[in-house]
Structure formats: C-alpha cells, structure tokens
Amino acid sequence: MRTQTTLQPGQRGAKKFAEQYGDRLVCVRYRQDEAQRKRFKTIELIVEEWPWTPERKSDSVALVKVTFAEKALRQQIKAAGGVWNPDRQAWALPYNQVVALGLADRMIEDAGYYRTGCKFQVPQNSRRLIRVKARSLNPR
C-alpha cells in the first residue's frame, strides 16, 4: 500500500475531519493498494499527550551569559572552545563544556548554531541575513 496524498487539517479534503476531531487531527492520507485494487482514506489522531523534556546532546551548543568583569572566566570559556556571539551578548560553547565549567545555571538558551568539525557555523538562513546586512552597510 502506498500513500498518494497527505493533507494537513485545514486543506480541502481534510476539513470535514478537522471539524469532527479538532486539534487532535494530525493529517489525512489517501492511500492505494494495487494488489487489492482499492483506495483508502486514513486519518492520524493524537490520542494521548504528556509533558516531555528532550535530553540535551553533549555536543549541542548553548549560550552562556558572562559579565565583562569576569575576565578569568572568559579566558576559561575561550580555552574550552567558546565563541562570542555579539548579537546575543553571550558566549556559545558545547553543552558538555558548559557543564564541565559549572556554568549550567548561566545558560540562557540553545544557540541556534551547529557544530561541524572543530568550528562553529551559522545556519544557512542566518548567513543570508548577515550578507544582506553587510551589503546594506556597504553601498556600491
């Protein structure tokens, strides 16, 4: 059996089910079974939900606030591979290093960066924004 079409709750062909099931409706699928020569309309529903906190990966990147006066701590962060993020006024470094340095209480959020090899890189959509800002600052 193969899926021909998947519809989201507000799309045509799924509105009737959206009215019936409300927020519990995830999607509507139209499927075909070539062996039986039949078509099927299936729905995916949320039947139960509960709170969940995802585990943080040790190589994920976190932002840490450090004041300018804490020079020794800034040096430790740099030595651990931290990179200054001027937009957020915080240091970005791997989560396992944040824990090792005892800075978990200073974490502000996930950095939105990803780690490749030994360098931090900005996600693709952010690079475009940076180029646009740079062009607007340097008119030709």
C-alpha positions as CSV (number, residue, x, y, z in Angstrom):
1,M,0.0,0.0,0.0
2,R,1.4,3.4,-0.9
3,T,0.4,6.9,0.1
4,Q,-0.8,9.0,-2.7
5,T,-1.6,12.3,-0.8
6,T,-1.2,13.6,2.7
7,L,-3.3,16.6,3.7
8,Q,-3.0,18.9,6.7
9,P,-6.1,19.7,8.8
10,G,-7.1,22.9,7.1
11,Q,-6.7,21.7,3.5
12,R,-9.5,20.7,1.1
13,G,-10.4,17.1,1.7
14,A,-9.5,17.3,5.4
15,K,-11.9,20.0,6.6
16,K,-14.7,17.6,7.5
17,F,-12.3,15.6,9.8
18,A,-10.9,18.8,11.2
19,E,-14.4,19.9,12.3
20,Q,-15.0,16.4,13.7
21,Y,-11.7,15.8,15.6
22,G,-10.5,19.4,16.1
23,D,-6.9,19.8,17.4
24,R,-6.4,16.1,17.7
25,L,-6.3,15.6,13.9
26,V,-2.7,15.4,12.6
27,C,-3.3,14.6,9.0
28,V,-5.5,12.8,6.4
29,R,-3.9,10.3,4.0
30,Y,-5.2,8.9,0.8
31,R,-3.7,5.5,0.1
32,Q,-3.8,3.0,-2.7
33,D,-3.4,-0.8,-2.6
34,E,-2.6,-2.0,-6.1
35,A,-2.9,-5.7,-5.1
36,Q,-6.5,-5.3,-3.7
37,R,-7.3,-2.6,-6.3
38,K,-8.7,-0.4,-3.5
39,R,-8.3,3.2,-2.2
40,F,-8.3,4.1,1.5
41,K,-8.7,7.3,3.3
42,T,-6.9,7.2,6.7
43,I,-6.6,9.8,9.5
44,E,-3.9,10.3,12.1
45,L,-5.1,11.4,15.5
46,I,-3.5,12.4,18.8
47,V,-4.9,10.1,21.4
48,E,-2.7,10.9,24.4
49,E,-0.2,13.6,25.3
50,W,2.1,14.3,28.3
51,P,4.9,16.6,29.2
52,W,8.4,15.7,27.8
53,T,11.8,17.3,28.1
54,P,14.2,16.2,25.5
55,E,17.7,15.2,26.6
56,R,20.4,17.6,25.6
57,K,23.1,16.1,23.4
58,S,26.6,16.7,24.9
59,D,27.8,18.3,21.6
60,S,24.9,20.7,21.3
61,V,25.7,24.3,21.7
62,A,24.4,26.6,24.5
63,L,24.6,30.3,25.1
64,V,26.1,31.4,28.4
65,K,26.0,34.9,30.0
66,V,29.3,36.2,31.5
67,T,29.8,39.7,32.6
68,F,32.7,41.8,31.2
69,A,34.4,41.9,34.7
70,E,34.8,38.1,34.8
71,K,38.0,38.1,32.8
72,A,39.3,34.8,34.2
73,L,36.0,33.0,33.4
74,R,36.0,34.4,29.9
75,Q,39.5,33.0,29.4
76,Q,38.3,29.6,30.5
77,I,35.4,29.7,28.1
78,K,37.7,30.7,25.2
79,A,40.1,27.8,26.1
80,A,37.1,25.4,26.2
81,G,36.2,26.4,22.6
82,G,33.7,29.2,23.3
83,V,32.8,31.7,20.6
84,W,31.5,35.2,21.4
85,N,28.1,35.9,19.9
86,P,27.8,39.7,19.6
87,D,24.1,39.7,18.6
88,R,23.1,37.8,21.8
89,Q,25.8,39.3,24.0
90,A,26.7,35.8,25.2
91,W,29.2,33.0,24.7
92,A,28.4,30.0,22.6
93,L,30.1,26.7,23.5
94,P,29.4,23.0,23.6
95,Y,26.9,21.9,26.3
96,N,29.3,19.4,27.8
97,Q,31.9,22.2,28.3
98,V,29.2,24.3,30.0
99,V,28.5,21.5,32.5
100,A,32.3,20.9,33.0
101,L,32.9,24.5,33.8
102,G,29.9,24.6,36.1
103,L,28.0,27.2,34.1
104,A,24.7,25.4,33.6
105,D,22.9,28.0,35.8
106,R,24.1,30.8,33.5
107,M,22.8,29.2,30.3
108,I,20.2,31.3,28.6
109,E,19.0,29.0,25.7
110,D,20.1,26.9,22.8
111,A,22.4,28.8,20.5
112,G,20.9,28.1,17.1
113,Y,24.4,27.1,15.9
114,Y,25.5,23.7,14.9
115,R,28.9,22.1,15.3
116,T,30.9,20.9,12.3
117,G,34.4,19.5,12.8
118,C,36.0,22.0,15.2
119,K,34.3,25.2,14.1
120,F,31.0,26.7,15.0
121,Q,29.0,27.7,11.9
122,V,25.9,29.8,11.5
123,P,22.8,28.1,10.0
124,Q,22.3,28.7,6.3
125,N,19.3,31.1,6.7
126,S,21.3,33.3,9.1
127,R,24.2,33.5,6.6
128,R,21.8,35.1,4.1
129,L,20.7,37.7,6.7
130,I,24.3,38.5,7.5
131,R,25.2,39.1,3.8
132,V,22.1,41.3,3.4
133,K,23.1,43.4,6.4
134,A,26.7,43.7,5.2
135,R,25.5,44.8,1.7
136,S,23.2,47.5,3.2
137,L,26.1,48.8,5.3
138,N,28.5,49.0,2.2
139,P,26.6,50.7,-0.6
140,R,28.2,50.5,-4.0
